[in-house]
Amino acid sequence: MKKTIIVLTGSFILAASAFAQAPDWNRTLGRIDEMGDFENGDFSAEITLVSQKPGEDDTVIQARYFRRDRDDKFVIVMLKPDVQRGQGYLSIGDDLWFYDPESRKFAFSSLKDSFQDSDAQNSDFSSSSLREDYSVESYADGKLGGADIWAAVLVAKDKGVAVPKRKLWIRKDNLLVMKEEHYSLSGRLMRTIAIPKYQSVSGKFVPASMLIVDAIKVGERTQITFASPSVEKLPDSVFTKTYLERVNQ
């Protein structure tokens, strides 16, 4: 059970007008899932995370990111900083492993954990399943950045979901998610995610950047940028532990 806001598509822009008045939320969430699903191909990109914490120098992480949605898999290979080069993540379904090339060992991790001590979560890099994992508790019409939106509150159907409760700001004209708030099971705001700009990739819309603000640790934030996005088919070997063991040899 996963979530992500990493990829959305513009292929259903005309269909979005059907929801202009009273949305069929089961259908709408399904559309958003479909628009972010590379079911018929692979996806890869170079990602850069810049994390800011009060009183500390900015932390810059660069990595290569691979996704295969039809098999519910993703792989992340660390490129920088040099001390972390070669570290990697392999996710298959709800299982996630972290590889340390220094010890040459894999450690079982969780999709709910922070990614490299940033404000991103490991689950942010997996495919979307909003319709499967959430029900819409309430919604309101509104505006954000001049765009007409729905502000929808979603609650998880199962406790295993990485984010128990979330609020989405969804554009009415194209169903792009412009902003999210993530809440704990008790209803406490944990973080806010803004997606100010998207880039088009083979009929999809991928964020050019995302800003994640920690609502608990004041002053902490992480910006993620996505460069060189590709839908070129990847070798099956990429989505294996063996690949992480050999990638930097």
N, C-alpha and C positions, 0 to 999 in steps of 0.2 A: 504494500500500500504506500504509494509515493505521491509526491507532488513536485511540480516545478513550474517556473514561469519563464524558463530559458528560451522556448521556441513557440511562436504562434504563427498562424498563416492568414493571408488575406483572401483566400479563395472563396470564402463564404460571406463576403461583404454584402452582397445583395440579399442573401438569406437573412442577414441580421435585421433587416427592416421588418421582418415578420414578428419580431419581439418588441416592437416600438411601444406598445401599450402595456399589456400584462404578460410578462415573459413566462413561457413554459420552462421552468428552471431545469428540469431533468434534461430537456432537449438542449437548452442553452449551454449547460455545463458540458454536455456531450460534444457540442460543437467546438467548444474551447479545447477539450481534450483532443479531438480529431485534428484541429488546426495546429496543435503542437506535437503531433505524432508522426515520426518518420518511419511508419510501419513498412513502407515499400522500399526503404533504402537506409543508408547509414548517414551519420552526421559527425563532423569533427570541426574543431576550432582551436585556436590558441587563446588561452585565457590569461588575463593579468588581474591580480587582486592587490589593491593597495589598502592596507589596514592602518587606521589611525587610532592611537590611544593616548590620552592625556599624559604629558610628561615623558613620552617615549618618541623615538624616531619612527617615521613611517616604515612599515614592513611591506616589502614588495615581493610578490610571488608570481612566477610565470610557470605555466603548465600547458601540456597538450591534452585535449579532451576528446574522447571518442564515445559515441553512443550508437547502440543498435536496439531500437525500440521493439522490434518484432520478437526479440529474445529477452527483453527487459534487462539489458546489460549496459553498463558504462565503465570506462577506464579513464583514469587520470594519471598522467606521468609528469612528475615534477621536473622542471628545467632550471629554475632559479629560485632562491639563492643557491650557490654552489654547494653549501653544506647539506642541502636537502635534495640535490640533483639525483635522480634515479629512484627516489621514493615514489610509490604509486598506490593507486586504489583500483580494486576490481569489485564491481557490484553485479550480482546476479540475483534478480528478484529482490527479496528483502534481505539478502545476505551481502555483507560488505567485508572485504579484507584489505588491510593495509600492509604494504610490503616495504621493508627496510633493507636496502642493499648492503648496509654495513654488517648487519647480523645475518643477512640472507634468510630471513624468516618472515612469515606472514602472521599477522595478528588479526583476530576477528574484531571488527568494529561495528558501529551502528549508524544507520542513516540519520538518526536523531542527533548525532554528535556534531560538534563544530568542525568545520573544515580548516585544518592547519591553524587553529587558534584565532580564526577570523570570525566575523559576524555572519558568514555564510554557514549553512548546514550541508552535510553530505547529501541530504535528500534534495537539495536545490538543483542537483545535477542529474536527477533521474527524470523519467517521463511523467506526464501528467495523468492523473486519474481522478479528477474532480467529481465526475458523476458517480463513480464507484465508491469513493471514500466520503463524500459529503452530502448533506442536505442543506437547503437554504432555509434558514430560520426566519429571516426578514430581509426586506430590501427597501430602498428609497430612491426616487429620482433625484438627480442633482447635476452639478457641473464641476468639471475639474480641468483647469487650464483652457477654459473656453469651450470644452467638448461636453456634449450631453452624455451623462453616464448613469449607470445603476450602481449604487453602493450596496452590495449584498453581503450579509453576514452568513457564513457557512459554519456548520458544526459537524464534526467527524462522526461517522456512523460506528466506528470501532476505535478502541483505545490504542490500538497499535499504530495509528496514523501519527506521523512525525509532528504535525501541527494540529492540536485538538480543535482550535477555533480560529477562523480567519475572516477578515473583511476584505473584499475585492472591490476596486473601482473599475468598472468595465465600460468601455465606450459602447454606446448604442449602435453606432454606424458600422463598426467593423469587429466588435467583440474583443478588441485588444485590451489586456489588463494593464492599466496605467499605474496602479498603486496597490499595495497590500499591507495589511496589518496582521501580525500573528499574535495569538493569545495562548496563554497556558490553560490547563484544565480548569483552574480556579477563575479564569477570566482576566488575568493580568496581562497587560500589553507587554510583549517580549521584544518585538522588533518591527520596524517599518521598512518596506521595500518600495522604491520608486523606480519606474522604468521610463525615463524621459524621451528616449528615442529608439526606434527600431531600424533594422536594415533588412532589405529583401534578399532572400537566398532561395533560388529555385522555387518560387511560389510561396515561400514561407516568410515570416517576419521574425528575425532574431534580434534581441536587444543589442544595440550598439554598446550600451552600458547599463548597469543597474547600481543603485546606491542603497545599501543596507545599513540602517541606523539602529543601534542597540538601545532599547528603551529602558533597560535595567542599569547598565553601566554607562552613566552619562558621559558623553563626549566620544564614545567609541563608535566607529563607523568603518565600513568596508565598501569600496567601489570595485565592481567587476566589469571588465571590458572584454568583448569578444572580437577577435580579429581572424582574418583568413578563414571564414566559415566555408565548409565544403560538404557536399552530399555525395562525393565520390565513394564508390564501394570500397570497403575495407576488407583485408584478409581476415578469415575466421580466427587466425592465430592471435590477432590483436586482443581478443576478449578472453584471454587465458592467463593463468598464473605464470606459465612459462614465458609469455611475452614480457611481463614485468621483470622476470629474473634475467632476461637476456637483452633487454632494450638498450642498456648502456654498456654492454660488454664490448 
